[in-house]
Amino acid sequence: MHAIGLRCVFCQTLYPLAPLYECEACQGILEVTYAQENIEEPRAWLPIAGENRIYLGEGDTKLLSAERLAKRLGVKSLQLKCEFMNPTGSFKDRPVSIGISKAIEFGYQKVIAASSGNGAASVAAYAARAGLEAIILVPDSTPLEKVKQTLAYGAKVIRVTGPYSNCFSLAKQLGESQNIFNLTTTLLNPYTVEGNKVVAYELYEQMSGTIPDVIYVPIGAGPLLIGIYKGYVEKSQYHVSTKMPRMAGIQAEGNNPIATAFVQGEPVVQAEPDPRTIAGGIADGLVGYEKDGTYTLQIVKQSNGFVTDVPDSLILQAQMLLAGEEGVFVEPSAAAGIAGLMKSLEENRITENDSVVVVLTGHGLKDMGNVRVASDVPTIDHCMEQLIEAVDI
């Protein structure tokens, strides 16, 4: 393990590797720093020793070429990073694996997390794997599929009225007062973000060292986008000619504090107290931790990328296009990345010649609330004539 400490991303104050959540000097975001001297290039720099990692088989997800969808949308190269193939069905398994491993290392018996659903299931699964007790706070609007999955792993689930930010605040308070390790996968826990870097390492290997022009990432607070970019930055230390990808953060119109700040050219100062979108996985209004959005915005601008928002109608269209054209079924939050690609092509933010990767964050079975219901499916008796008519042969 080459991690040597934590550093505030704003004031650069250094701290030891300890269960810390924010800078004591400025309340800024902490990130893990690494020793770089005399180190051979690793596949991933992670803040844990390999033998101590709590592992369920996460990572090494497929990168699929989406030729039919690319042709339909008018882009020459479109590839899909299928993060829904992780053990619990979302990218959250990457950061949670690291976070749970650190909980064990620090001697905790309990973990807590606020989540809109995907992180909840992941924390519950990895806590079960590690033999830890998990307390999960979810908004009362969380899809039942995600709640049931979380309960199946034996976690204690508490529904909290109101938006996700209420869960975040309560989990933070309870974790601090009861000394429970907080695995909320925003930018609160500096260790969990590190797990997201491995997406960049895998993309580098899967694309044989070629760097995509643009990477689309659905974002609430933005730790996945930040982690991917950080992974490419670390790669560039060993590959001087390596260019950096432009990072495209995609939000829903009903919850767009980072997209709004990008347009205004300012830090994120206006949180969204009442997110309204079908994309629950990115319905994080950042109330009380707007700094997360500001840092995500900083990374986006550093990459010469952009943040945009998309309406729910376009998200649903993208979800069905992805399933119908490529046989890939993702939840609305994941489909937001495809919707963002569609919008940015129309607005000429990218060109048809750009190579594009869209990160598909969660499986479609995670959130079935907006999928066509069974009443839309025709029913027939045992009659061949009716069957022929139903399928319009």
N, C-alpha and C positions, 0 to 999 in steps of 0.2 A: 504494500500500500504506500503510495507516494504523497498522500494528502498530508499537509503540514499545518493547516489552520483554517480559520474562517476570516473573511475580509468583508467589510461593509462596501457595497458597490457605490455608495455616495461619498462618504468621507474617508474611505480607505483604512479605517481603524482595523487593526488585526486582533484576533482572538484565538484561543486554543480550540482544538477539536472537542467540543463539549455540547451538551443539549441546550443550545442557545437559539433564540428565534428572531432577535432583532438587535441592531447595534445599540449598545448602551449609551453611546455618545450622541447619536442623532436619530435613533429609532429607525435607521435605514435597514435595507435588506442585506442579509448576510449570504455569502457564497463560499464554497470550498475552494481553497487554493492548494497548489501542488508544487513539489520540488521538481525542477526541470533539468538540473545538471546531471550529466552522466546517466541518463535514463534511455534505454532503448525504447523505440516507439511501441507503446502498448496498444492493444485493440481498444481498450477503454481505460481511462483513468477513473477509478471509483474510490470513494472514501471508506472502503471496507477491505479486509483481507479475504481472499477468495474462499478460504476454508470456513469463514464465518457467515457466508451469505445464505440467507433463507431463500430457497430457489424452488420454483414450481414449473420451470421450463419456459419462462418468459423470454422474449427476444427472438432474433432470427426469423422475423416475420417476412412473408413473401413480398416481392416487388413485382407487380403485374403490369404488363403493357396493355393499355386500353386503346387499341387501334380503332375499334368501331366508334367508341365515344369521341375519340380525338377527331376522327373524320367528321362526325356530326357537329362538333363544336367549332371546328375550323382551326385546330392546332396540330402541328405535325408530330410532336412527341409528347405523349401523356402517359405517365406511369403512376401507379397507385401503391402506396406503402400501406400494407394491410395490417394495421395495428389491432384490428378486431380479432386477429388470430391468436392473441395472447391468451393465457390460461383462463382468465375470467371474462374474456370478451372485450377488453379495451386496453388502451395504451397505459392505463394507470398501473398495471402490474410492474412496469419498469421502475417508476419512482418508489412504489410501495415496497418492492423487494429490498431496495436499499434502506428505506426508512425503518422497516421491521428489523433488518439486520443491525442497524444502529441502536434500536431500542434494546435488543438483546445485549449488545456490547456495553451499553450504558447501565444495564442492570434493571431495566423496567419490567414489571409484570403486567402492566395495563397500558393500552394505547387508546387514543381517542382521535376521532376525525369528523370534520364536517364535510358533507359531500352531497352533490346533486344526484348521486346514484352509482356511477362507475367506480369512483374512489371508494365508496362504501363497500361494494362487493369485493374489491381488491384487498382493502385493509382487513376485512373479515376473513378472507381466504388465507392470506399470509399470516395473520395472527393465529389462525387455527393450525397452520403448518408449524408455527414456532411455539405453540402451546401458551400463547398469551391471551388475556382477556381483551376484547375489543368493544368499545362503546362508540356507536355511530349516530350522528345527528344528521337528519335529512329533512328537506322542506316537505311540507305536507302534500305538495304537488308532485313528488317524486313518482315516476312510473311504478306500478305495482310489480312489474317484472323484476326491477332492480331491488326493490324492498325484499321480495321473496328470496331472491338469490342471496342477498346479504344475510337474511335470517337462516338460510340453509347452512351457512358456515358456523352458526352458533353465536353470532354477535348479538349484543344488546342494541336494538335499534330504537331510536326516539324520533318521532315526527315532531317537527317544530313549525308552528304557524308562521306564515309570511315567507319572504324570499330567502334565498341561500345565505345572504349576508347575516341573517339572524342566527343561522346555524354556526357560521364562522365565529361570530362574537361569543356565543354561548360555549362552544368547544374551547375557545381560547381561555375564557374565564375558568371553566371547570378544570382544564388541564393545568393551569397555573395554580389554582387553589388546592388541588388534590395531588399535585406532582405526578401527572399522567403524561406520558410522552405523546406529543401532538403530531399526528401524521396527516393533517389537512394538507392536501396537495396543491396549494396555491404557491406563493413564494415564501410562506411562513417558515417551513422547515428547510434549511439549506441543504440537507442531505438528499431529500427526495428528488430535488431538481436534477441532481447528477445522473440519476437513472435515465433521464430523457436524452442525454448526450449520445447514448449508444445507437439511437436511431440514425444519427449522422454517420457513425462508424460503419453501420450496416449498409447504408446507402452508398457510401464511398466504395465499399467492397462489391456490392451488387452491381454498381455501375462502372466497375473496372477503373476506378480513379477519375471518371468523368464527373464533373460537378453540374447539377442542374442549374438552369438559369433562374428559375423561381420555384420556391417550395411553399405550397398553400397549407396553412394550419388553422383549423378552427380554434378560437381563443375565448376564454372567459377572463382569467387573470393573465394567462400567457406563459406558464412555466414550460410547456412542451416546446413552444416556439423558441424560447430562450435557450433551453437545453440543446435543441438541435443546432442552433447557431454556434453555441459554445463548443459543441463537438467538432464542427468544421473549423473553428478557430484553432483548436488544439491540433487538428490534423495539419493545418497550414504551417505549424511550427516545424514539421518534418518534410513538408512538400512545398518548397518555396514558390513554385509556379502555380500552386493551387489557387484558383479563383474562389471567391466566396459567393454563395447563392443569395439571391434577393429573397427576403422572407416576407410572405404575404399573410397577414393576420386577418382572419375572417370572423366577424361578429354578426349577430342577428340584429335587425333594425329595432326590435323591441328591447334590446339590451346592448347599447353601443357606446359606452363611455370612452373606450380607447379609439374607436373609429372617429368619434366626434372630435376628440383632442387632436388626432392626426390632421383632420381637415382644418382645424383652427390653428394648428402650428403651436400648440401649447401643451404643458404637462396635463395629466389627467387630474382635474380639480372638481369635476362634476361627476359624482357617482350616480348609479341608477337604483333608486330605492324600490322600484316596483317593476322588475323585468317582466316583459310580456312576449313570450315566444314559445313555439313548440319545441325549440332546440334547448331542452332543459340542461344538457351537459355543458352549455356555454352561457347559461343564464346567471352569471356571476356579476352582480352590480357593483362590486368593489367598495361597498359602503364601509368606511372606517379603515380601509387599506388601499386607498387610491394610488399610493406609491407603487403598488404592484403594476398597475397599468402604466404608470409613468416610466418604469424601468423597461417594461415590454416595448413601449413606444421608442425608448432610447435604442434598444437593440434593433428594432425594425428600421429606424433611420440610419443606424450604423451600417446596415446591410444594403442600403439604398432601396429598401422595400416599401411596402405600403400596408395600410389597414383600411378595410372597407366593410360595409355592412350590407346585408341582404335580407329581403323580406321572407316571411315564412312561406309564401306561395312559391317562391323560387327554390327554397330549400326542399319543399315537397316535390317539385318538378325534378330537381337534381337527384333526389333519392330514387324516384321511379326510373329516370334515365339510366342511372348507374346499374340498377337491378335489371332493367329490360335490355340494355345494350351490352352489358358486360357480365351479367349473372352475379353481381356483387351487391349484397343487401346490407346496408348500414343504417344506423339510427339517424334521425334528423340532424343531430349535432355534427355527426361525421359528414353528412351530405352537404353541410354548409360550405365545406371546402370546395366542392364541385360547383356549388352555386356562386361562390366568390370568383372562381375561374370564369364562369359564364359572364358574370357582370364585368369583370376586368377586361375581358376580350372586347366586349361592346364599348367600353370606355377607353380602349387603346392603351391601357396600362402595361400590357404586354403585347408581343407580336405573335403571329402565327408560327414564326420560326423559332420561338423560344422553347427550350426543353423544360417540361413542367413535371413536377412531382406533387401529388395531392396526398396528404396524410389522412387516412381514413381511421378515425379514432375509436369508434365503438360499433359493435354488431347490431344489426337491425332487430334481432330478437330481444334486445335490451329495452326497447321502447316501441310497443306495437299500437299505441293509442291512435295514431293517425294513418294506420294501414287499413286498406279496404276491408270492411267487415264481411262476415260470412253471408249476410243477407244479400250481398251483391253477387253472390255466386249462384248460378242457376241450379235447380234441383229437378231431376227427372226420375221416373220409375224405370223398370226394366224393359225399356222399349227402344229398339234400335232406331226407329224413325225419329223419335224425340232426340236421341243422342246426336244423330246426323244433323238435325235442325239446330241443336244447341251449339254445335261447333262449326256450323256454317260450312259444311263440306260441299 
